[in-house]
């Protein structure tokens, strides 16, 4: 056997052994019991993209329910449940009932509301015009959802809220009460990055944004480059186009020294999806969104009283632990089968765009370390408190 062939054989042998070793290493890791309530009302498909990446982290880090079973992203959540076959358009819902709230608050350790935008007629029944938002089938954060958060906060248990539990279709009163729980204020502005504003190239561009723009400005939509679109609760639209209004077309998240040290986050990372403009109240701002506008872009934002910097991650400063993520952080296309391999995150951390999509890059370099550190710190704090209770 010549030297080059022997080297190639050894290389193939290593490639075959590493996955088996990684799987074995994951299997022997100890389980960690943490009862978590996940709320996701935006589930128009079987993929469940709005919370699946969180379940990936739970599985990968061996977090299990109190019955010692792993969390299943297909069933271990509250919200909207598409039923198979999907073409039948049958569905079920699992709601937080008023009679359950006290019992749930006592029994669970943590609540994470990933998305409450909901499911709509035009999205559920494909092939229908999407010029405007259609009738809601199910969605919006309601009073029972909010009451559970309050009871959890009163018990000093971890709660996490995420874009867009405050926005449409959540009713103004429920929004105000939820803002009080997190000590934040939504400005009634949402925004999103689009890799192209050319609606011929991007056939999935939201048609209701185009319609609102035409109604507001009484002119055609002529944007072609990448850009950021802001949308107000009252349907106002503000467009920032790369080259005309922006120095960098994509929003960036900047993390403070505190956030980098505590959560292992990068100083700067691009964010390629939906976000909301918040006022942080008396909370600690861990990370901040920045829109890199030029002079023309600054004037557009000023005309609509919009800032180019606003909170991305806020953390409570009191003894009741809570976080709010002002972006669609959990919406990441990760496959559950990779969660069973130990240290797979180290491999993905070495891969950069364009070999890794912007969304997946955000998952590995921001969402994964942020959520992993939040869970780990809370888990060990919870275990320590339980041990102290037992000693008493």
Secondary structure, 3 states (H helix, E strand, C coil): CCHHHHHHHHHHHHHHHHHHHHHHHHHCCCCEECCEEEEECCCCCCCCCCCHHHHHHHHHCCEECCCCCECCCCCCCEEEEECCCHHHCCEEEECCCHHHHHHHHHHCCEEEEEECCCEEHHHHCCCCCCCCCCCEEECCCCHHHHHHHHHHHHCCCEEEEECCCCCCCCCHHHHHHHHHHHCCEEEEEEEEEECCCCCCCCCCCCHHHHHHHHHHHCCCCCCCCCEEEEEECCCCEEEEEECCCECCCCEEEEECHHHHHHHCCCCEEEECCEEEEEECCCCEEEEEEECCECHHHHHHHHHCCCCCEEEEEEECCCCCCEEEECECCCCCCCCHHHHHCCCHHHHHHCCCCCCCCHHHHHHHHHHHHHHHHHHHHHHHHHHHHHHHHHHC
